[in-house]
């Protein structure tokens, strides 16, 4: 899709300097800009690229004044970095502006859906499912029976949503994600085998949640596994049955959270963190990457290590961890010296 400099300026509330009718159809870095692209300049160390870029349009700050001739059309804004982010969002909205039901696809009996639904090829929608307005479900996705999907939510290709799951409005579920698979519940038998415990709960995902590719959120044994509003989950995360993740918490890739653990609001959890089940993590907690959490954490704590300890305590201890071979050598040398003195006496 082509758009003119004038149209971009209207989106960004900016001022055009140069040819307002010039058209662009792609975004680029300023150092890689070519004809038909739009880019931005916000960092002073990239200023020199403004005079050599072949980009058709460059977004700059109102306070910036070029010292050489510029071939590109300029759009002056209050904050070029934020403006370019706004433009990225605008371009993404255009890209995702799809509607219609492609074939082959299956819509089962009792399904209701709102306006501007996009349903890609080879999708399956189960019985009695309710889908809101402007929902986009990309090809090869599965949505089970009795599911609810709110307005403006996107399921990218190959997403899997099991029965009874509830997904709020303005959510993004990326490819390969599984919502509502069985929790890991098995009872040991006397002969060493295991009997499966039926998982009859569901998953509730509130509004404005984004879940990365390949992440799994298990259904509850009873009740609900809950992802609260504004949560952002990276790729390849495991959320076990009956877990609750608090509002606006962010979790990085390869983290695993065991069953029935409650995580508070506004937490930041690094990659490859392991969290045991049946504990509570408070609000505003920071957990560094590769930490092993085996007990409850109070509000505002910053922790690291395995098993986890306070971040400052870990940082101080790590100094000694690195020096441990030398410390041990010095200790052994002292012991030898003491033994030699004893023998001489």
VOBA-1610 file (N, C-alpha, C; in pm, whole numbers, padded with zeros to 5 digits, always signed):
BEGIN
Unk+00084-00119+00000Unk+00000+00000+00000Unk+00088+00125+00000Unk+00058+00218-00089Unk+00134+00342-00096Unk+00064+00451-00016Unk+00146+00540+00044Unk+00093+00651+00122Unk+00182+00772+00098Unk+00125+00891+00093Unk+00204+01011+00064Unk+00262+01071+00192Unk+00361+01157+00173Unk+00420+01228+00285Unk+00315+01310+00358Unk+00223+01371+00284Unk+00117+01451+00346Unk+00028+01365+00434Unk-00007+01245+00386Unk-00091+01155+00466Unk-00018+01111+00594Unk+00113+01085+00581Unk+00192+01048+00700Unk+00192+01163+00799Unk+00212+01286+00749Unk+00214+01403+00837Unk+00082+01419+00910Unk-00028+01388+00844Unk-00159+01399+00909Unk-00173+01295+01020Unk-00121+01174+00996Unk-00125+01069+01099Unk-00042+01110+01220Unk+00072+01175+01194Unk+00169+01207+01300Unk+00155+01349+01352Unk+00062+01425+01296Unk+00047+01565+01333Unk+00179+01640+01312Unk+00240+01620+01195Unk+00369+01680+01163Unk+00360+01781+01050Unk+00475+01844+01022Unk+00485+01945+00917Unk+00576+01894+00805Unk+00528+01901+00681Unk+00606+01852+00567Unk+00700+01962+00517Unk+00826+01927+00499Unk+00925+02015+00436Unk+00972+01945+00309Unk+00928+01994+00194Unk+00964+01930+00068Unk+00840+01889-00009Unk+00852+01780-00084Unk+00744+01733-00171Unk+00641+01654-00091Unk+00527+01716-00064Unk+00424+01648+00018Unk+00354+01537-00057Unk+00370+01531-00191Unk+00301+01429-00270Unk+00385+01303-00292Unk+00510+01304-00246Unk+00596+01187-00267Unk+00535+01066-00196Unk+00539+00950-00262Unk+00476+00829-00209Unk+00580+00732-00153Unk+00544+00664-00047Unk+00627+00559+00011Unk+00542+00434+00030Unk+00610+00320+00036Unk+00537+00195+00054Unk+00608+00098+00148Unk+00717+00144+00214Unk+00787+00058+00309Unk+00860+00143+00412Unk+00900+00079+00521Unk+00975+00142+00629Unk+01119+00094+00625Unk+01212+00178+00671Unk+01353+00138+00667Unk+01432+00209+00775Unk+01553+00157+00802Unk+01652+00230+00881Unk+01706+00344+00795Unk+01753+00452+00859Unk+01799+00566+00782Unk+01923+00533+00700Unk+02009+00446+00753Unk+02131+00411+00679Unk+02105+00313+00565Unk+01986+00252+00566Unk+01952+00155+00461Unk+01837+00205+00373Unk+01798+00329+00390Unk+01684+00383+00317Unk+01706+00388+00167Unk+01602+00358+00091Unk+01608+00371-00054Unk+01477+00431-00103Unk+01469+00450-00233Unk+01353+00517-00290Unk+01225+00441-00255Unk+01125+00515-00211Unk+00997+00455-00173Unk+00987+00418-00027Unk+01091+00449+00051Unk+01089+00414+00194Unk+01075+00539+00280Unk+01024+00519+00402Unk+01017+00625+00502Unk+01098+00580+00623Unk+01176+00672+00681Unk+01260+00640+00794Unk+01253+00754+00894Unk+01340+00750+00999Unk+01338+00855+01099Unk+01479+00881+01151Unk+01498+00997+01211Unk+01625+01035+01273Unk+01596+01087+01412Unk+01654+01021+01515Unk+01636+01069+01651Unk+01767+01073+01729Unk+01864+00990+01688Unk+01992+00980+01758Unk+02096+01063+01684Unk+02162+01155+01755Unk+02256+01248+01692Unk+02371+01178+01620Unk+02408+01059+01665Unk+02522+00992+01599Unk+02487+00942+01458Unk+02358+00946+01425Unk+02314+00907+01290Unk+02286+01029+01201Unk+02316+01148+01253Unk+02283+01270+01177Unk+02341+01269+01035Unk+02465+01219+01020Unk+02531+01225+00889Unk+02456+01144+00783Unk+02379+01044+00827Unk+02304+00963+00729Unk+02191+01043+00663Unk+02147+01150+00729Unk+02040+01232+00672Unk+02080+01289+00536Unk+02209+01315+00518Unk+02256+01381+00396Unk+02293+01280+00286Unk+02292+01152+00321Unk+02328+01049+00222Unk+02217+00949+00196Unk+02117+00943+00286Unk+02011+00842+00269Unk+01933+00865+00139Unk+01890+00753+00081Unk+01808+00759-00040Unk+01659+00745-00007Unk+01626+00742+00124Unk+01486+00732+00165Unk+01407+00849+00111Unk+01286+00824+00069Unk+01202+00930+00013Unk+01154+01029+00120Unk+01128+00976+00241Unk+01077+01060+00349Unk+01154+01028+00477Unk+01193+01134+00550Unk+01259+01118+00679Unk+01182+01198+00784Unk+01150+01132+00896Unk+01084+01198+01008Unk+01191+01251+01102Unk+01187+01380+01135Unk+01287+01441+01223Unk+01219+01523+01332Unk+01297+01557+01434Unk+01245+01643+01541Unk+01233+01787+01492Unk+01135+01858+01543Unk+01115+01999+01507Unk+01236+02085+01543Unk+01308+02043+01648Unk+01423+02122+01694Unk+01548+02101+01609Unk+01546+01999+01521Unk+01666+01969+01442Unk+01669+02056+01316Unk+01783+02117+01290Unk+01802+02198+01170Unk+01917+02140+01088Unk+01892+02093+00966Unk+01998+02037+00882Unk+02105+02143+00852Unk+02230+02097+00843Unk+02341+02189+00813Unk+02387+02173+00667Unk+02333+02073+00598Unk+02363+02053+00456Unk+02230+02032+00382Unk+02239+02030+00251Unk+02120+02006+00170Unk+02071+01862+00191Unk+01938+01847+00197Unk+01877+01715+00216Unk+01789+01684+00097Unk+01813+01567+00033Unk+01735+01530-00085Unk+01597+01477-00048Unk+01583+01420+00070Unk+01457+01358+00110Unk+01355+01464+00152Unk+01228+01429+00141Unk+01122+01509+00202Unk+01126+01486+00353Unk+01115+01593+00430Unk+01121+01583+00575Unk+00982+01604+00636Unk+00957+01532+00745Unk+00836+01556+00825Unk+00882+01590+00965Unk+00855+01712+01010Unk+00898+01757+01142Unk+00788+01728+01245Unk+00830+01666+01356Unk+00738+01629+01463Unk+00800+01663+01597Unk+00721+01654+01704Unk+00774+01683+01838Unk+00877+01580+01881Unk+00850+01452+01855Unk+00940+01344+01897Unk+00943+01241+01785Unk+01055+01237+01710Unk+01061+01152+01591Unk+01059+01004+01626Unk+01117+00967+01739Unk+01119+00825+01778Unk+00977+00777+01807Unk+00903+00854+01887Unk+00765+00817+01918Unk+00678+00821+01792Unk+00705+00918+01706Unk+00627+00931+01583Unk+00647+00810+01493Unk+00771+00762+01484Unk+00797+00645+01399Unk+00730+00521+01458Unk+00728+00512+01591Unk+00656+00402+01656Unk+00508+00407+01622Unk+00452+00527+01624Unk+00312+00544+01585Unk+00290+00500+01441Unk+00385+00534+01354Unk+00375+00495+01214Unk+00384+00343+01197Unk+00471+00279+01276Unk+00480+00133+01273Unk+00345+00070+01312Unk+00284+00124+01416Unk+00153+00073+01459Unk+00049+00093+01349Unk+00052+00209+01285Unk-00042+00239+01178Unk-00024+00143+01061Unk+00104+00119+01023Unk+00133+00027+00913Unk+00088-00115+00947Unk+00107-00153+01073Unk+00067-00287+01114Unk-00084-00303+01110Unk-00156-00199+01151Unk-00303-00202+01145Unk-00352-00220+01002Unk-00287-00150+00909Unk-00324-00164+00767Unk-00299-00306+00719Unk-00182-00360+00758Unk-00146-00496+00716Unk-00245-00600+00767Unk-00296-00575+00888Unk-00388-00671+00950Unk-00535-00643+00916Unk-00559-00546+00829Unk-00696-00506+00798Unk-00759-00606+00700Unk-00787-00726+00749Unk-00848-00829+00665Unk-00988-00859+00715Unk-01073-00905+00625Unk-01206-00950+00665Unk-01254-01054+00565Unk-01355-01128+00605Unk-01408-01231+00518Unk-01373-01371+00566Unk-01449-01467+00519Unk-01431-01607+00558Unk-01379-01685+00438Unk-01256-01731+00450Unk-01194-01806+00341Unk-01237-01952+00347Unk-01229-02018+00235Unk-01262-02161+00227Unk-01141-02241+00180Unk-01129-02364+00230Unk-01221-02433+00322Unk-01200-02389+00467Unk-01308-02379+00540Unk-01306-02356+00684Unk-01437-02409+00740Unk-01438-02433+00872Unk-01557-02492+00935Unk-01606-02400+01047Unk-01733-02362+01038Unk-01798-02289+01146Unk-01912-02377+01195Unk-01900-02426+01317Unk-01996-02524+01369Unk-02126-02456+01410Unk-02225-02540+01441Unk-02357-02488+01478Unk-02349-02410+01609Unk-02430-02307+01618Unk-02438-02228+01739Unk-02332-02119+01751Unk-02246-02107+01652Unk-02142-02004+01656Unk-02202-01868+01624Unk-02164-01766+01700Unk-02202-01628+01669Unk-02075-01544+01655Unk-02075-01452+01559Unk-01958-01366+01543Unk-02002-01227+01498Unk-01918-01127+01529Unk-01951-00989+01502Unk-01910-00945+01363Unk-01902-00814+01346Unk-01868-00758+01215Unk-01719-00771+01186Unk-01686-00770+01056Unk-01547-00767+01008Unk-01464-00885+01056Unk-01526-01001+01070Unk-01449-01121+01104Unk-01359-01158+00987Unk-01234-01193+01018Unk-01147-01259+00921Unk-01120-01400+00970Unk-01156-01497+00887Unk-01132-01637+00919Unk-01055-01698+00803Unk-00929-01732+00827Unk-00844-01784+00721Unk-00877-01926+00683Unk-00818-01971+00574Unk-00841-02107+00523Unk-00800-02211+00627Unk-00874-02323+00624Unk-00845-02440+00708Unk-00858-02411+00858Unk-00942-02316+00894Unk-00973-02291+01035Unk-01093-02374+01077Unk-01099-02405+01207Unk-01213-02477+01263Unk-01263-02400+01384Unk-01394-02369+01386Unk-01457-02302+01499Unk-01561-02397+01558Unk-01545-02433+01686Unk-01631-02531+01750Unk-01768-02477+01787Unk-01851-02566+01834Unk-01991-02536+01864Unk-02006-02429+01973Unk-02107-02345+01951Unk-02150-02247+02052Unk-02040-02149+02094Unk-01948-02127+02006Unk-01842-02029+02033Unk-01891-01889+01997Unk-01847-01790+02075Unk-01886-01651+02054Unk-01763-01568+02019Unk-01769-01500+01905Unk-01655-01422+01856Unk-01701-01278+01837Unk-01622-01182+01888Unk-01660-01042+01885Unk-01635-00976+01751Unk-01639-00844+01749Unk-01618-00764+01628Unk-01470-00752+01594Unk-01443-00748+01463Unk-01308-00721+01412Unk-01206-00822+01463Unk-01245-00944+01481Unk-01153-01051+01522Unk-01086-01109+01397Unk-00956-01137+01407Unk-00881-01195+01296Unk-00826-01331+01339Unk-00867-01435+01269Unk-00820-01570+01298Unk-00752-01622+01172Unk-00621-01636+01178Unk-00543-01668+01059Unk-00546-01817+01028Unk-00504-01856+00908Unk-00522-01994+00861Unk-00465-02100+00956Unk-00528-02219+00947Unk-00486-02338+01021Unk-00500-02324+01172Unk-00590-02238+01217Unk-00614-02223+01361Unk-00733-02309+01404Unk-00730-02347+01531Unk-00837-02428+01590Unk-00895-02354+01709Unk-01028-02342+01712Unk-01099-02284+01826Unk-01206-02385+01866Unk-01201-02432+01990Unk-01290-02538+02034Unk-01430-02492+02068Unk-01507-02580+02130Unk-01646-02553+02167Unk-01653-02453+02284Unk-01759-02372+02283Unk-01794-02286+02396Unk-01683-02186+02431Unk-01606-02147+02333Unk-01501-02047+02353Unk-01560-01908+02337Unk-01505-01810+02408Unk-01542-01670+02391Unk-01417-01591+02352Unk-01426-01513+02243Unk-01315-01430+02196Unk-01367-01287+02183Unk-01301-01192+02251Unk-01347-01054+02253Unk-01311-00975+02130Unk-01360-00852+02123Unk-01340-00765+02008Unk-01191-00738+01982Unk-01158-00725+01852Unk-01026-00680+01808Unk-00911-00771+01850Unk-00942-00897+01874Unk-00838-00994+01910Unk-00789-01065+01784Unk-00659-01100+01786Unk-00596-01165+01672Unk-00541-01300+01715Unk-00574-01405+01639Unk-00511-01536+01654Unk-00432-01562+01526Unk-00301-01565+01538Unk-00219-01588+01420Unk-00219-01736+01382Unk-00165-01763+01265Unk-00176-01896+01203Unk-00131-02006+01297Unk-00213-02110+01303Unk-00177-02227+01381Unk-00199-02216+01530Unk-00269-02114+01575Unk-00303-02105+01718Unk-00406-02212+01752Unk-00402-02259+01877Unk-00495-02363+01924Unk-00561-02316+02052Unk-00694-02306+02050Unk-00769-02263+02167Unk-00867-02373+02204Unk-00844-02438+02316Unk-00928-02549+02357Unk-01063-02499+02410Unk-01155-02593+02428Unk-01292-02562+02467Unk-01298-02488+02600Unk-01403-02407+02612Unk-01435-02330+02734Unk-01336-02217+02765Unk-01236-02197+02683Unk-01143-02086+02708Unk-01212-01953+02682Unk-01171-01851+02758Unk-01225-01716+02742Unk-01109-01621+02714Unk-01114-01554+02601Unk-01009-01460+02562Unk-01073-01322+02548Unk-01013-01221+02611Unk-01070-01088+02613Unk-01049-01011+02484Unk-01071-00880+02493Unk-01059-00791+02378Unk-00915-00741+02362Unk-00881-00708+02238Unk-00750-00649+02205Unk-00634-00740+02247Unk-00653-00870+02235Unk-00546-00965+02265Unk-00478-01010+02136Unk-00353-01055+02150Unk-00279-01111+02037Unk-00224-01247+02079Unk-00261-01351+02006Unk-00216-01487+02032Unk-00134-01531+01911Unk-00005-01554+01931Unk+00083-01582+01817Unk+00082-01730+01778Unk+00143-01757+01664Unk+00140-01890+01603Unk+00195-01997+01698Unk+00131-02112+01694Unk+00178-02226+01771Unk+00143-02222+01918Unk+00079-02117+01962Unk+00038-02108+02102Unk-00080-02201+02128Unk-00081-02261+02248Unk-00189-02351+02288Unk-00253-02296+02415Unk-00379-02267+02407Unk-00455-02214+02521Unk-00555-02320+02565Unk-00543-02364+02692Unk-00644-02454+02747Unk-00615-02601+02737Unk-00490-02639+02707Unk-00456-02781+02709Unk-00462-02832+02853Unk-00469-02964+02870Unk-00484-03021+03004Unk-00367-02984+03095Unk-00401-02952+03221Unk-00297-02936+03322Unk-00229-03069+03349Unk-00109-03062+03405Unk-00027-03182+03429Unk-00068-03242+03563Unk-00175-03320+03559Unk-00228-03377+03682Unk-00240-03528+03674Unk-00160-03598+03755Unk-00161-03745+03758Unk-00146-03792+03902Unk-00224-03891+03940Unk-00218-03948+04074Unk-00140-04079+04072Unk-00040-04094+04161Unk+00039-04218+04163Unk-00042-04336+04217Unk-00023-04450+04156Unk-00085-04573+04202Unk+00016-04660+04275Unk-00032-04757+04351Unk+00056-04843+04430Unk+00154-04921+04344Unk+00113-04954+04221Unk+00201-05034+04134Unk+00303-04948+04059Unk+00309-04817+04091Unk+00405-04729+04026Unk+00352-04658+03902Unk+00233-04696+03857Unk+00174-04628+03742Unk+00101-04502+03789Unk+00047-04429+03693Unk-00022-04304+03724Unk-00160-04303+03660Unk-00256-04247+03733Unk-00390-04227+03679Unk-00412-04078+03653Unk-00465-04047+03536Unk-00487-03907+03499Unk-00599-03847+03582Unk-00575-03725+03634Unk-00679-03649+03703Unk-00749-03561+03599Unk-00878-03578+03578Unk-00946-03497+03477Unk-00928-03348+03503Unk-00901-03275+03396Unk-00881-03129+03405Unk-01006-03063+03347Unk-01096-03021+03434Unk-01228-02975+03389Unk-01247-02824+03405Unk-01141-02753+03441Unk-01151-02607+03449Unk-01129-02543+03313Unk-01092-02415+03312Unk-01069-02347+03185Unk-00956-02247+03197Unk-00935-02168+03094Unk-00838-02058+03094Unk-00915-01929+03070Unk-00883-01826+03147Unk-00938-01692+03125Unk-00822-01598+03094Unk-00829-01534+02979Unk-00729-01434+02939Unk-00802-01300+02930Unk-00760-01204+03010Unk-00828-01075+03012Unk-00781-00986+02897Unk-00827-00862+02895Unk-00803-00771+02782Unk-00656-00729+02770Unk-00617-00696+02646Unk-00486-00637+02615Unk-00370-00729+02656Unk-00388-00857+02639Unk-00282-00955+02666Unk-00219-00996+02534Unk-00085-01011+02533Unk-00016-01066+02416Unk+00062-01189+02459Unk+00047-01297+02381Unk+00111-01424+02413Unk+00194-01468+02294Unk+00323-01491+02316Unk+00416-01521+02209Unk+00403-01661+02153Unk+00473-01685+02044Unk+00465-01811+01970Unk+00513-01928+02056Unk+00441-02040+02045Unk+00484-02163+02111Unk+00464-02165+02261Unk+00392-02071+02315Unk+00364-02069+02459Unk+00240-02154+02488Unk+00239-02216+02606Unk+00127-02301+02647Unk+00068-02251+02778Unk-00063-02235+02781Unk-00134-02198+02903Unk-00233-02311+02932Unk-00208-02387+03037Unk-00291-02504+03068Unk-00422-02466+03135Unk-00526-02544+03107Unk-00654-02525+03176Unk-00640-02568+03322Unk-00726-02515+03407Unk-00725-02550+03549Unk-00783-02689+03571Unk-00741-02751+03680Unk-00804-02877+03722Unk-00950-02849+03757Unk-00970-02752+03845Unk-01102-02695+03876Unk-01084-02543+03877Unk-01188-02470+03844Unk-01176-02325+03841Unk-01107-02278+03713Unk-01017-02178+03726Unk-00958-02117+03607Unk-00810-02088+03624Unk-00735-02107+03518Unk-00603-02046+03504Unk-00629-01906+03449Unk-00569-01804+03512Unk-00606-01666+03478Unk-00483-01584+03439Unk-00490-01522+03322Unk-00390-01425+03278Unk-00459-01288+03281Unk-00418-01203+03374Unk-00485-01076+03395Unk-00451-00974+03285Unk-00525-00866+03283Unk-00515-00768+03175Unk-00375-00709+03162Unk-00335-00686+03038Unk-00209-00620+03010Unk-00085-00706+03022Unk-00101-00835+03053Unk+00015-00924+03064Unk+00079-00946+02927Unk+00213-00953+02925Unk+00286-00981+02802Unk+00373-01105+02824Unk+00345-01210+02749Unk+00420-01335+02759Unk+00502-01355+02633Unk+00628-01388+02649Unk+00721-01411+02538Unk+00693-01548+02476Unk+00775-01586+02378Unk+00766-01717+02316Unk+00807-01828+02414Unk+00752-01947+02394Unk+00796-02069+02460Unk+00798-02059+02612Unk+00683-02024+02666Unk+00663-02018+02811Unk+00560-02124+02849Unk+00578-02184+02967Unk+00482-02281+03019Unk+00411-02224+03140Unk+00279-02208+03129Unk+00195-02164+03241Unk+00109-02284+03281Unk+00129-02336+03400Unk+00061-02459+03441Unk-00079-02431+03495Unk-00150-02540+03528Unk-00290-02529+03571Unk-00306-02448+03699Unk-00412-02367+03700Unk-00453-02286+03815Unk-00353-02177+03853Unk-00259-02147+03764Unk-00171-02032+03785Unk-00250-01904+03762Unk-00215-01799+03834Unk-00269-01665+03808Unk-00154-01569+03788Unk-00156-01496+03676Unk-00052-01396+03647Unk-00117-01259+03656Unk-00064-01172+03742Unk-00125-01044+03771Unk-00111-00941+03660Unk-00186-00834+03671Unk-00194-00731+03567Unk-00057-00674+03530Unk-00036-00659+03399Unk+00080-00589+03343Unk+00214-00654+03381Unk+00211-00780+03415Unk+00336-00854+03437Unk+00394-00898+03303Unk+00527-00896+03295Unk+00598-00932+03172Unk+00688-01052+03201Unk+00681-01155+03116Unk+00758-01277+03138Unk+00834-01313+03010Unk+00965-01335+03022Unk+01049-01365+02906Unk+01052-01514+02876Unk+01111-01546+02763Unk+01108-01679+02703Unk+01163-01789+02793Unk+01108-01909+02777Unk+01153-02034+02838Unk+01132-02038+02989Unk+01050-01951+03040Unk+01013-01957+03181Unk+00905-02062+03200Unk+00912-02134+03313Unk+00811-02233+03347Unk+00754-02203+03485Unk+00621-02200+03494Unk+00554-02171+03620Unk+00467-02290+03656Unk+00496-02352+03769Unk+00423-02473+03809Unk+00287-02437+03868Unk+00204-02541+03886Unk+00063-02525+03916Unk+00031-02449+04043Unk-00076-02370+04034Unk-00139-02300+04148Unk-00054-02189+04207Unk+00049-02146+04137Unk+00128-02031+04184Unk+00059-01901+04143Unk+00063-01803+04231Unk+00003-01672+04207Unk+00113-01568+04192Unk+00112-01498+04079Unk+00211-01395+04051Unk+00141-01260+04051Unk+00203-01161+04117Unk+00138-01034+04137Unk+00142-00941+04016Unk+00108-00816+04038Unk+00101-00714+03933Unk+00239-00653+03906Unk+00258-00612+03780Unk+00375-00534+03740Unk+00508-00602+03772Unk+00510-00733+03764Unk+00635-00807+03782Unk+00709-00818+03650Unk+00841-00832+03658Unk+00925-00856+03541Unk+01005-00983+03567Unk+00984-01084+03483Unk+01046-01215+03503Unk+01132-01246+03383Unk+01262-01270+03405Unk+01357-01294+03297Unk+01343-01431+03235Unk+01425-01457+03134Unk+01420-01583+03061Unk+01474-01700+03142Unk+01421-01818+03112Unk+01465-01945+03173Unk+01450-01947+03325Unk+01352-01876+03376Unk+01321-01880+03519Unk+01232-02000+03546Unk+01260-02071+03655Unk+01176-02182+03699Unk+01109-02148+03830Unk+00977-02161+03836Unk+00902-02124+03956Unk+00821-02245+04002Unk+00839-02285+04127Unk+00767-02402+04178Unk+00619-02368+04198Unk+00542-02471+04225Unk+00399-02454+04242Unk+00358-02414+04382Unk+00235-02364+04394Unk+00171-02337+04523Unk+00244-02231+04606Unk+00303-02132+04540Unk+00364-02020+04612Unk+00301-01890+04562Unk+00334-01780+04632Unk+00283-01648+04594Unk+00401-01554+04570Unk+00399-01488+04456Unk+00499-01386+04423Unk+00428-01252+04425Unk+00481-01158+04502Unk+00414-01031+04525Unk+00414-00939+04405Unk+00367-00818+04424Unk+00363-00717+04320Unk+00502-00655+04300Unk+00528-00608+04177Unk+00650-00532+04145Unk+00779-00610+04176Unk+00773-00740+04162Unk+00891-00825+04184Unk+00973-00832+04056Unk+01106-00835+04071Unk+01198-00852+03957Unk+01274-00983+03978Unk+01263-01073+03880Unk+01332-01202+03887Unk+01429-01210+03771Unk+01559-01218+03801Unk+01661-01219+03697Unk+01661-01353+03622Unk+01717-01352+03503Unk+01719-01471+03416Unk+01786-01590+03485Unk+01733-01708+03456Unk+01784-01837+03503Unk+01774-01855+03655Unk+01685-01780+03716Unk+01665-01794+03860Unk+01571-01911+03888Unk+01599-01982+03996Unk+01510-02089+04042Unk+01437-02045+04167Unk+01305-02029+04156Unk+01226-01975+04268Unk+01157-02091+04338Unk+01193-02113+04466Unk+01137-02225+04539Unk+01052-02186+04658Unk+01034-02056+04680Unk+00951-02012+04792Unk+00884-01880+04756Unk+00786-01840+04835Unk+00712-01718+04807Unk+00804-01596+04816Unk+00770-01492+04739Unk+00850-01370+04731Unk+00762-01252+04769Unk+00812-01163+04854Unk+00731-01049+04897Unk+00738-00935+04796Unk+00646-00840+04807Unk+00636-00726+04714Unk+00770-00655+04699Unk+00802-00620+04573Unk+00916-00533+04546Unk+01052-00597+04551Unk+01062-00726+04580Unk+01193-00792+04588Unk+01257-00806+04449Unk+01389-00802+04445Unk+01466-00833+04325Unk+01553-00953+04359Unk+01537-01063+04287Unk+01606-01187+04324Unk+01681-01247+04205Unk+01780-01329+04238Unk+01859-01398+04136Unk+01921-01522+04198Unk+01958-01618+04113Unk+02028-01737+04157Unk+01939-01858+04165Unk+02003-01972+04190Unk+01928-02096+04200Unk+01992-02183+04309Unk+01930-02196+04427Unk+01801-02134+04461Unk+01814-01983+04472Unk+01703-01914+04454Unk+01703-01769+04446Unk+01745-01706+04579Unk+01814-01593+04569Unk+01846-01508+04685Unk+01830-01363+04641Unk+01840-01271+04737Unk+01831-01130+04703Unk+01935-01092+04599Unk+01896-01003+04506Unk+01986-00968+04396Unk+02117-00909+04445Unk+02114-00816+04542Unk+02237-00756+04593Unk+02323-00860+04663Unk+02260-00949+04737Unk+02332-01057+04804Unk+02399-01147+04701Unk+02324-01178+04592Unk+02381-01262+04487Unk+02501-01194+04421Unk+02486-01064+04391Unk+02595-00991+04323Unk+02721-00990+04408Unk+02705-00970+04541Unk+02823-00972+04629Unk+02884-01112+04635Unk+02796-01213+04645Unk+02845-01351+04653Unk+02917-01393+04526Unk+02870-01343+04412Unk+02927-01384+04285Unk+03073-01343+04273Unk+03109-01231+04336Unk+03250-01190+04338Unk+03336-01301+04397Unk+03286-01362+04506Unk+03361-01470+04570Unk+03352-01599+04491Unk+03237-01624+04424Unk+03227-01744+04340Unk+03340-01747+04238Unk+03361-01632+04172Unk+03463-01625+04067Unk+03604-01645+04124Unk+03624-01599+04249Unk+03757-01607+04310Unk+03778-01735+04389Unk+03676-01822+04391Unk+03681-01940+04478Unk+03805-02027+04457Unk+03848-02058+04332Unk+03969-02140+04315Unk+04092-02076+04382Unk+04108-01944+04367Unk+04222-01877+04430Unk+04210-01876+04582Unk+04086-01857+04630Unk+04064-01858+04774Unk+04100-01995+04833Unk+04056-02101+04765Unk+04086-02237+04811Unk+04237-02263+04809Unk+04305-02218+04702Unk+04451-02236+04691Unk+04522-02164+04806Unk+04482-02037+04831Unk+04543-01961+04940Unk+04518-02029+05075Unk+04396-02082+05091Unk+04362-02151+05216Unk+04450-02275+05234Unk+04465-02354+05128Unk+04548-02474+05136Unk+04694-02440+05161Unk+04741-02332+05099Unk+04879-02288+05122Unk+04901-02251+05268Unk+04802-02183+05327Unk+04812-02145+05468Unk+04817-02269+05558Unk+04733-02369+05527Unk+04732-02494+05605Unk+04868-02562+05597Unk+04926-02569+05476Unk+05058-02631+05459Unk+05164-02559+05541Unk+05155-02423+05536Unk+05254-02344+05610Unk+05243-02368+05760Unk+05121-02376+05811Unk+05100-02402+05953Unk+05154-02540+05992Unk+05128-02640+05904Unk+05176-02775+05932Unk+05328-02780+05934Unk+05391-02707+05840Unk+05539-02704+05837Unk+05595-02642+05964Unk+05532-02534+06013Unk+05577-02470+06136Unk+05564-02564+06254Unk+05452-02640+06257Unk+05431-02737+06367Unk+05537-02845+06366Unk+05573-02894+06245Unk+05675-02998+06234Unk+05811-02949+06276Unk+05841-02822+06241Unk+05971-02766+06280Unk+05983-02746+06429Unk+05869-02715+06494Unk+05873-02693+06637Unk+05878-02826+06713
//
